[in-house]
Amino acid sequence: MYVAFDKISDQSRIWLYQADRKLSDRELELVRQELKSFCEGWNVHGNGILTSFEILEDQVIVLAADESQSATSGCSIDSSVRALQRLENLLQINLTDRGKVAFKESGQIRIAPALGIRSKVQEGSIVSDTPVMNPLIQTKADLNSLWIPAAKSWLNKYFPN
């Protein structure tokens, strides 16, 4: 059952999906329609669950589920991934690849493969205070720490002590 993002509990579980590029206004409208339709029917073992979504900075999709009545299951999570994969196909974007790192450069979100992230540090594209997306957030309340300095993330190992 879909509810507006500002109405869903701060303790709701969230999943982040970062697009590999900014979405156009037309694409954003399509994403909103598709996700609202998905959220209206998202359920856990046949039982409706309060769900919502938000699109941040025209590039980051936050999918939320209030698990206070019923926890999401593998099947329900799989169905959400399929909905995101459908968006990937419709818009020719990359959302579900978990092997990437989002960081900000000159205020813009940049996406880099995790396997090559060390070179971004070495070349100076990512410095200790560069905002990087925090992969550890799990609830809507955690969105307050969505962007953290690179030195306070797992990238810290690439900076001199």
C-alpha positions, 0 to 999 in steps of 0.5 A: 500500500503506497503512502507519501514518503513524508508519511512513512515511519522514520524506522521504515527499511530503505533500499538505495538505487543510484542511477548512473546519470541524472534523470530528465523530467520526463524520465522522473515522471515515468519513474514516479508512475512506475514506482507508485504502481509497484508500491500500491501492489507490493506485499509480503506473502499476500499481505499489504505493506506500507511502502513509499519511495523518494527520488533524491537529486534526480538520480537516487531512488529510495524505496521504503517499506514499513516493517512494523506490521510485517517484515519484508521477505526474500520474495518481496525484496526480489519483486522490488528488484524486478521493478527497478530492473524494469525501470533500467530497461525502460530508461536504459540506465544502471540502477541495480548494479551494486558494484559502484560508488556514488560520490559528489564532485563539484556538487554533482553526483558521480558514479564510479565502479567500486573496483576502480575507486582507488584510482579516483582517490589517487588521481584526486577526484576523491579526497578525504572530505569528498561526500560519498554515499553511505552504504550502511544506512538502513532506515528512513531516519538514516537518510540524515547521513546519506552523504558522509566524508570519504575519510569516514567511509570504507574509502578511508583505507586509501588515504594516508594516515 
